[in-house]
Amino acid sequence: MSRLSPGALARLPRRLYRRLGERRRRVEEERFRTGLRFDPGARELLLSPHWDDAVFDCWSLLTDARELQVANLFAGIPAPGQLAIWDAITGAEDSAARAQERMDEDALALARAGRHPLNLGLLDAQYRIGAPEPGLQRLDRTLCEALGGAETGEARVTARVYVPAAIGGHADHLLVRRYGRMLARAGIPVTLYADLPYCVLHGWPPWVDGGEEDPHRNVDAFWLSFLGDVPELGELRAAEVERLGPEQAAQKLAAMRAYATQFPCVNYGGLLLEHPGIHGFEVRWALTAPPG
């Protein structure tokens, strides 16, 4: 049976195209095997899709005394001479140069918490236009090779893995969340973390920041529109909510500002992330076995 070309796929009815995609993902997940292994005495692993997600979303983890390794997954440098749309929005002239700037900014920001990242060579979604995204198995293999032990076949060990909740639906965040779900199915403890700035486009829900209920602002509905297909999540409001103290929140804001090429845009012109009622909270969910 011949395979359909990308052009032929694009001409298929949307419903059929969606079904094909769902079937492809289901087969990929059934075949997935991880090189990671659970060990309660090992260090934890924080998977950051991009340079900045770890600092923006998990500062309380980074500044804790726990053994924790940060891995930036989509940290590859694109070929010079191109300019992707997000880089253009942030004032760049060349994506390769901007990617290197972002890597340097991330190293400085994480150093404020005494952390040093692993940077994997996978390309950010904005650099993959027209190319397929890396699959779950390639993501796992690339991560395990970066963690070491590939030559001997030794499985990498971890006590817990943190992955983004993919609130906002960014392609890279969605892929890493799928990967986290597969790790949870393999018996590795996995925790989702809420992704700034996407998760606060309508503010924090009152059960997070203690604000007043507003009948015309349902943040739960916004979040669930992205989390409804994560059966391992459990109850939305059963999340772990971290409220940073004034000093810790100030340190986090300083680290966020270290991403000088990104912060003006993700801060939405000074209207969002700088507010202490925004960056002073972090939300996480420990995944459980899916019902049934």
PyMOL commands that set and color helices and strands:
alter all, ss='L'
color gray80, all
select helices_A, chain A and resi 6-10+14-31+53-62+85-89+95-111+125-127+136-147+171-185+198-200+206-209+219-227+231-233+236-238+246-257+263-266+276-279
alter helices_A, ss='H'
color red, helices_A
select strands_A, chain A and resi 36-38+44-48+68-72+118-119+156-158+161-164+190-193+240-243+281-286
alter strands_A, ss='S'
color yellow, strands_A
deselect
rebuild
show_as cartoon
